[in-house]
Amino acid sequence: MNKFGDAPIKGEGMEVDYGDGIKPTKPKVETTYVERRIPEHLEFKAHRLLDTFLVEHGYNPREL
């Protein structure tokens, strides 16, 4: 019988205990989430704008 229901709920950025010496891999670049309210019909354009911004600064948005 699994005990997944016993696992504590973790929020974004909260430390996770992997137990038994298992270490999570460190990301190549420290990242953060940006949240901003915009009109719904502009969502695609906002994502495209951020992707362009990241590419201009040398990052591949699909790898972050």
Secondary structure by P-SEA (a helix, b strand, c coil): cccccccccccccccccccccccccccccbbbbbbbbccccaaaaaaaaaaaaaaaaccccccc
